[in-house]
Amino acid sequence: MRDSFGNADFYTTVPGDTLAAVAKTYGLSEVKVAGFNGLQPGTPLAPGTRLRLIPAGPMPGAQGTATIDANGIPTGYTIEPEDSLAGITYRFNLTAEQLAEANKVPFTYEKGNVFFIQAGKVIQLQKNPVDSRSGAGTGVTNSFGQTVFYTTADGDSFDSLGYKFRSTTAQILMYNRSLSVDQPIPAGTKLRLIPGELKIEGAQGTSTADAQGIPLTYTTAPGDIERQVSFRFGVTDLRSANRPSTGTAGAWYDFSDLPNGELAPGQTISVALDKPINKPGP
């Protein structure tokens, strides 16, 4: 039995199967597969035995409660205080990328003071079925390789776009005011996938863009935060676009609150890696 990503969570044996052979096929140790099923290593397997390839319940790093569907596939999970990304992905046989995709977030690990693994948060472990035709549209990317605009194809939906581009339905609606959650997305619709011109909390300044609408520069406003500026413009490494022309400092721009990543207002910085602003460091 496979999950929505094609990962095998259960296996039904056929004549000739052994614990060791099944474990090897799925990249697990015999001890683990035996433990998941309350067996001893080397136990003979009768044909038709349904073996678990994931732990049956809580384990170190993943102590929370899971929601299970009728086939035994975990679909949702409530995070406990001592949980870790490694524990959650191991318990539910997912990669960090798959967990991020299921939750329509760019990443699941700690990055830029953003935390995905937070106690009490309910996260998704699977994704909904999407039309096989989806995702065949054309995209326009920025110099960081992030898709800024996408022209839809037949079969595209809020879910398929969310999984592909790690954007929630609420975000897509916010960036594309002509769409409605209760209406299909017509093929050939050009969608914005980053806030861009839309001001957001922590990135309230003004920007410039090229003829295609790809952001080029940004002028900071009071209260702006480095990671929010990066999010608004689809930037994966803001500092690389603003390296000093001399010295070894990470970026030349100034902070008003360095520990919190708050930028000093009134600075014009680059949000395009192929058009950096290089100047002496602070």
KEBA-287144 format. One record per residue (C-alpha): residue number from 1; x, y, z; residue in one letter. Coordinates in Angstrom, 3 decimals. Layout:
> NUM | X | Y | Z | A
...
REM end
This chain:
> 1 | 0.000 | 0.000 | 0.000 | M
> 2 | 1.501 | 3.313 | -1.115 | R
> 3 | 0.824 | 6.836 | 0.068 | D
> 4 | 0.018 | 9.860 | -2.111 | S
> 5 | 3.720 | 10.304 | -2.944 | F
> 6 | 4.190 | 6.675 | -3.978 | G
> 7 | 6.024 | 5.710 | -0.798 | N
> 8 | 5.284 | 2.148 | 0.344 | A
> 9 | 3.842 | 2.149 | 3.866 | D
> 10 | 2.559 | -1.447 | 3.798 | F
> 11 | 3.499 | -4.573 | 1.881 | Y
> 12 | 1.533 | -7.810 | 1.388 | T
> 13 | 3.800 | -10.838 | 1.105 | T
> 14 | 3.897 | -13.414 | -1.689 | V
> 15 | 5.329 | -16.968 | -1.586 | P
> 16 | 9.078 | -16.934 | -1.019 | G
> 17 | 9.235 | -13.567 | 0.739 | D
> 18 | 11.455 | -13.188 | 3.790 | T
> 19 | 11.752 | -10.361 | 6.280 | L
> 20 | 15.311 | -9.720 | 5.154 | A
> 21 | 14.357 | -9.559 | 1.459 | A
> 22 | 11.373 | -7.267 | 2.030 | V
> 23 | 13.446 | -4.971 | 4.223 | A
> 24 | 16.221 | -4.771 | 1.620 | K
> 25 | 13.740 | -3.985 | -1.164 | T
> 26 | 12.480 | -0.946 | 0.727 | Y
> 27 | 15.818 | 0.259 | 2.047 | G
> 28 | 15.144 | -0.759 | 5.658 | L
> 29 | 16.893 | -3.079 | 8.058 | S
> 30 | 15.344 | -6.430 | 8.923 | E
> 31 | 15.400 | -5.412 | 12.591 | V
> 32 | 13.263 | -2.352 | 11.854 | K
> 33 | 10.691 | -4.173 | 9.739 | V
> 34 | 10.465 | -6.900 | 12.359 | A
> 35 | 10.031 | -4.297 | 15.094 | G
> 36 | 7.327 | -2.428 | 13.163 | F
> 37 | 5.342 | -5.677 | 13.005 | N
> 38 | 5.993 | -7.184 | 16.450 | G
> 39 | 8.116 | -9.965 | 14.972 | L
> 40 | 11.572 | -11.364 | 15.570 | Q
> 41 | 14.178 | -11.109 | 12.795 | P
> 42 | 14.133 | -14.286 | 10.730 | G
> 43 | 10.474 | -15.067 | 11.433 | T
> 44 | 9.000 | -16.993 | 8.434 | P
> 45 | 6.352 | -15.105 | 6.510 | L
> 46 | 3.137 | -16.661 | 5.273 | A
> 47 | 1.868 | -15.453 | 1.876 | P
> 48 | -0.707 | -12.702 | 2.273 | G
> 49 | 0.879 | -11.228 | 5.410 | T
> 50 | 0.438 | -7.451 | 5.547 | R
> 51 | 3.672 | -5.923 | 6.797 | L
> 52 | 4.066 | -2.411 | 8.137 | R
> 53 | 6.950 | -0.454 | 6.646 | L
> 54 | 6.421 | 2.471 | 9.038 | I
> 55 | 6.239 | 2.510 | 12.865 | P
> 56 | 2.828 | 1.777 | 14.339 | A
> 57 | 2.810 | 4.690 | 16.769 | G
> 58 | 4.771 | 7.393 | 18.615 | P
> 59 | 8.562 | 7.239 | 18.663 | M
> 60 | 11.396 | 9.554 | 19.747 | P
> 61 | 11.165 | 12.751 | 17.705 | G
> 62 | 7.565 | 12.065 | 16.686 | A
> 63 | 5.488 | 11.617 | 19.816 | Q
> 64 | 2.269 | 13.198 | 18.582 | G
> 65 | -1.073 | 11.835 | 17.460 | T
> 66 | -1.656 | 10.903 | 13.829 | A
> 67 | -4.859 | 10.717 | 11.802 | T
> 68 | -5.097 | 7.497 | 9.789 | I
> 69 | -7.284 | 6.764 | 6.759 | D
> 70 | -9.196 | 3.546 | 6.064 | A
> 71 | -6.122 | 1.969 | 4.455 | N
> 72 | -3.883 | 2.728 | 7.416 | G
> 73 | -2.070 | 5.587 | 5.652 | I
> 74 | -1.276 | 8.511 | 8.010 | P
> 75 | -2.897 | 11.698 | 6.695 | T
> 76 | -2.397 | 14.298 | 9.448 | G
> 77 | -0.252 | 14.819 | 12.527 | Y
> 78 | -0.220 | 17.027 | 15.639 | T
> 79 | 3.306 | 18.113 | 16.615 | I
> 80 | 4.517 | 17.605 | 20.198 | E
> 81 | 7.104 | 19.829 | 21.978 | P
> 82 | 10.075 | 17.455 | 21.644 | E
> 83 | 9.386 | 16.454 | 18.036 | D
> 84 | 11.951 | 16.920 | 15.283 | S
> 85 | 11.814 | 16.996 | 11.504 | L
> 86 | 13.939 | 13.852 | 11.351 | A
> 87 | 11.614 | 12.016 | 13.717 | G
> 88 | 8.458 | 13.027 | 11.837 | I
> 89 | 9.784 | 12.190 | 8.383 | T
> 90 | 11.102 | 8.824 | 9.632 | Y
> 91 | 7.884 | 7.846 | 11.393 | R
> 92 | 5.731 | 8.614 | 8.351 | F
> 93 | 8.136 | 7.507 | 5.612 | N
> 94 | 8.372 | 10.948 | 4.001 | L
> 95 | 11.195 | 13.159 | 2.819 | T
> 96 | 11.420 | 16.752 | 4.037 | A
> 97 | 10.538 | 17.876 | 0.504 | E
> 98 | 7.412 | 15.716 | 0.459 | Q
> 99 | 6.349 | 17.057 | 3.846 | L
> 100 | 6.815 | 20.592 | 2.551 | A
> 101 | 4.807 | 19.809 | -0.574 | E
> 102 | 1.927 | 18.268 | 1.403 | A
> 103 | 1.712 | 21.461 | 3.473 | N
> 104 | 2.298 | 23.850 | 0.548 | K
> 105 | 5.271 | 25.501 | 2.235 | V
> 106 | 8.657 | 26.261 | 0.632 | P
> 107 | 10.604 | 24.331 | 3.265 | F
> 108 | 10.204 | 22.421 | 6.491 | T
> 109 | 13.577 | 22.973 | 8.097 | Y
> 110 | 14.722 | 26.033 | 10.017 | E
> 111 | 15.534 | 28.850 | 7.610 | K
> 112 | 15.567 | 32.586 | 8.122 | G
> 113 | 14.060 | 32.330 | 11.609 | N
> 114 | 10.985 | 30.520 | 10.236 | V
> 115 | 10.056 | 27.308 | 12.019 | F
> 116 | 7.765 | 24.674 | 10.537 | F
> 117 | 8.050 | 22.167 | 13.383 | I
> 118 | 6.091 | 23.939 | 16.131 | Q
> 119 | 4.338 | 22.235 | 19.053 | A
> 120 | 0.570 | 22.134 | 18.644 | G
> 121 | 0.618 | 22.653 | 14.876 | K
> 122 | -1.451 | 20.182 | 12.852 | V
> 123 | 0.350 | 19.315 | 9.628 | I
> 124 | -0.665 | 17.362 | 6.555 | Q
> 125 | 1.114 | 14.136 | 5.670 | L
> 126 | -0.515 | 13.520 | 2.274 | Q
> 127 | -1.688 | 15.545 | -0.693 | K
> 128 | -5.038 | 15.451 | -2.460 | N
> 129 | -5.388 | 13.817 | -5.904 | P
> 130 | -4.840 | 16.238 | -8.788 | V
> 131 | -5.559 | 16.071 | -12.505 | D
> 132 | -2.770 | 14.320 | -14.413 | S
> 133 | -2.797 | 17.157 | -16.976 | R
> 134 | -1.893 | 19.780 | -14.378 | S
> 135 | 1.496 | 21.456 | -14.185 | G
> 136 | 2.043 | 21.552 | -17.953 | A
> 137 | 1.792 | 25.332 | -18.210 | G
> 138 | 4.668 | 27.757 | -18.756 | T
> 139 | 6.474 | 29.729 | -16.100 | G
> 140 | 8.611 | 32.849 | -15.865 | V
> 141 | 11.377 | 32.576 | -13.288 | T
> 142 | 13.581 | 35.154 | -11.620 | N
> 143 | 17.352 | 34.967 | -11.396 | S
> 144 | 17.081 | 32.835 | -8.254 | F
> 145 | 15.167 | 30.159 | -10.165 | G
> 146 | 11.881 | 30.945 | -8.426 | Q
> 147 | 8.721 | 30.996 | -10.555 | T
> 148 | 7.220 | 34.481 | -10.454 | V
> 149 | 4.480 | 33.991 | -13.060 | F
> 150 | 2.812 | 30.828 | -14.339 | Y
> 151 | 0.392 | 30.461 | -17.252 | T
> 152 | -2.043 | 27.672 | -16.459 | T
> 153 | -2.802 | 24.529 | -18.466 | A
> 154 | -5.871 | 22.283 | -18.598 | D
> 155 | -6.261 | 20.438 | -15.314 | G
> 156 | -4.576 | 23.037 | -13.129 | D
> 157 | -6.313 | 23.670 | -9.814 | S
> 158 | -5.606 | 25.431 | -6.537 | F
> 159 | -4.322 | 22.154 | -5.108 | D
> 160 | -2.104 | 21.253 | -8.064 | S
> 161 | -0.618 | 24.765 | -8.137 | L
> 162 | -0.176 | 24.729 | -4.380 | G
> 163 | 1.731 | 21.452 | -4.415 | Y
> 164 | 3.888 | 22.462 | -7.393 | K
> 165 | 4.748 | 25.961 | -6.251 | F
> 166 | 4.299 | 25.597 | -2.457 | R
> 167 | 1.577 | 28.241 | -2.297 | S
> 168 | -1.585 | 27.989 | -0.245 | T
> 169 | -4.950 | 28.658 | -1.865 | T
> 170 | -5.237 | 31.797 | 0.274 | A
> 171 | -1.914 | 33.087 | -1.084 | Q
> 172 | -2.844 | 32.406 | -4.710 | I
> 173 | -6.156 | 34.221 | -4.211 | L
> 174 | -4.404 | 37.143 | -2.532 | M
> 175 | -1.902 | 37.564 | -5.372 | Y
> 176 | -4.557 | 37.050 | -8.089 | N
> 177 | -7.699 | 38.959 | -7.165 | R
> 178 | -9.611 | 37.896 | -10.299 | S
> 179 | -9.757 | 34.266 | -9.128 | L
> 180 | -12.453 | 32.752 | -6.954 | S
> 181 | -12.047 | 29.689 | -4.755 | V
> 182 | -15.348 | 28.235 | -5.963 | D
> 183 | -14.531 | 28.599 | -9.668 | Q
> 184 | -12.116 | 26.549 | -11.823 | P
> 185 | -8.977 | 28.255 | -13.083 | I
> 186 | -9.232 | 28.679 | -16.871 | P
> 187 | -6.347 | 27.363 | -18.978 | A
> 188 | -4.159 | 30.205 | -20.214 | G
> 189 | -4.536 | 32.289 | -17.054 | T
> 190 | -1.343 | 34.133 | -16.106 | K
> 191 | -0.899 | 33.816 | -12.350 | L
> 192 | 1.391 | 35.730 | -10.021 | R
> 193 | 3.047 | 33.388 | -7.508 | L
> 194 | 4.834 | 35.917 | -5.294 | I
> 195 | 3.456 | 39.029 | -3.565 | P
> 196 | 5.653 | 41.298 | -5.715 | G
> 197 | 3.799 | 44.624 | -5.902 | E
> 198 | 1.615 | 43.597 | -2.963 | L
> 199 | 2.945 | 44.995 | 0.317 | K
> 200 | 3.054 | 42.481 | 3.162 | I
> 201 | 3.867 | 42.670 | 6.856 | E
> 202 | 7.629 | 43.107 | 7.221 | G
> 203 | 8.042 | 44.242 | 3.602 | A
> 204 | 6.134 | 47.503 | 3.194 | Q
> 205 | 8.502 | 49.370 | 0.878 | G
> 206 | 8.407 | 50.162 | -2.836 | T
> 207 | 9.943 | 48.232 | -5.716 | S
> 208 | 10.895 | 48.327 | -9.381 | T
> 209 | 10.541 | 45.574 | -11.978 | A
> 210 | 11.630 | 44.840 | -15.535 | D
> 211 | 9.356 | 44.639 | -18.596 | A
> 212 | 8.342 | 41.075 | -17.705 | Q
> 213 | 7.345 | 42.086 | -14.196 | G
> 214 | 10.391 | 40.447 | -12.553 | I
> 215 | 11.368 | 42.506 | -9.457 | P
> 216 | 14.705 | 44.320 | -9.709 | L
> 217 | 15.129 | 46.647 | -6.719 | T
> 218 | 13.441 | 47.342 | -3.425 | Y
> 219 | 13.523 | 50.376 | -1.132 | T
> 220 | 13.116 | 49.450 | 2.502 | T
> 221 | 10.465 | 50.861 | 4.832 | A
> 222 | 10.406 | 51.065 | 8.654 | P
> 223 | 9.822 | 47.657 | 10.225 | G
> 224 | 10.986 | 45.678 | 7.198 | D
> 225 | 12.493 | 42.279 | 7.982 | I
> 226 | 15.082 | 40.595 | 5.805 | E
> 227 | 13.219 | 37.289 | 5.449 | R
> 228 | 9.904 | 39.004 | 4.608 | Q
> 229 | 11.543 | 41.049 | 1.869 | V
> 230 | 12.976 | 37.803 | 0.498 | S
> 231 | 9.550 | 36.164 | 0.629 | F
> 232 | 7.774 | 39.075 | -1.063 | R
> 233 | 10.067 | 38.947 | -4.096 | F
> 234 | 10.853 | 35.236 | -4.343 | G
> 235 | 14.473 | 35.710 | -3.295 | V
> 236 | 16.403 | 32.739 | -1.908 | T
> 237 | 19.597 | 34.649 | -1.048 | D
> 238 | 19.113 | 38.388 | -0.609 | L
> 239 | 22.660 | 38.901 | 0.608 | R
> 240 | 24.213 | 37.451 | -2.548 | S
> 241 | 22.446 | 40.118 | -4.608 | A
> 242 | 23.942 | 42.802 | -2.366 | N
> 243 | 27.493 | 41.704 | -1.733 | R
> 244 | 29.981 | 44.455 | -0.896 | P
> 245 | 32.519 | 45.304 | -3.575 | S
> 246 | 35.304 | 45.026 | -1.008 | T
> 247 | 35.866 | 42.962 | 2.099 | G
> 248 | 34.240 | 39.697 | 3.153 | T
> 249 | 31.040 | 40.865 | 4.846 | A
> 250 | 27.809 | 39.075 | 3.911 | G
> 251 | 25.974 | 42.157 | 2.635 | A
> 252 | 26.506 | 45.904 | 2.517 | W
> 253 | 23.034 | 47.000 | 3.644 | Y
> 254 | 22.389 | 48.187 | 7.205 | D
> 255 | 20.175 | 46.769 | 9.933 | F
> 256 | 18.275 | 48.684 | 12.585 | S
> 257 | 17.891 | 45.469 | 14.617 | D
> 258 | 20.390 | 42.816 | 13.577 | L
> 259 | 19.212 | 39.946 | 15.845 | P
> 260 | 15.682 | 40.210 | 14.431 | N
> 261 | 16.813 | 40.840 | 10.858 | G
> 262 | 15.115 | 44.262 | 10.753 | E
> 263 | 16.520 | 46.433 | 7.985 | L
> 264 | 17.236 | 50.139 | 8.267 | A
> 265 | 14.637 | 52.059 | 6.227 | P
> 266 | 15.369 | 54.052 | 3.081 | G
> 267 | 17.893 | 51.654 | 1.529 | Q
> 268 | 17.568 | 50.632 | -2.112 | T
> 269 | 18.726 | 47.028 | -2.457 | I
> 270 | 18.786 | 44.502 | -5.275 | S
> 271 | 16.257 | 41.655 | -5.394 | V
> 272 | 17.781 | 40.223 | -8.592 | A
> 273 | 20.843 | 37.987 | -8.505 | L
> 274 | 21.735 | 38.781 | -12.129 | D
> 275 | 21.608 | 42.532 | -11.429 | K
> 276 | 23.346 | 42.842 | -8.059 | P
> 277 | 24.099 | 46.091 | -6.302 | I
> 278 | 27.727 | 46.064 | -5.232 | N
> 279 | 29.060 | 48.827 | -3.006 | K
> 280 | 31.456 | 49.109 | -0.071 | P
> 281 | 30.301 | 47.221 | 3.012 | G
> 282 | 29.011 | 48.886 | 6.177 | P
REM end
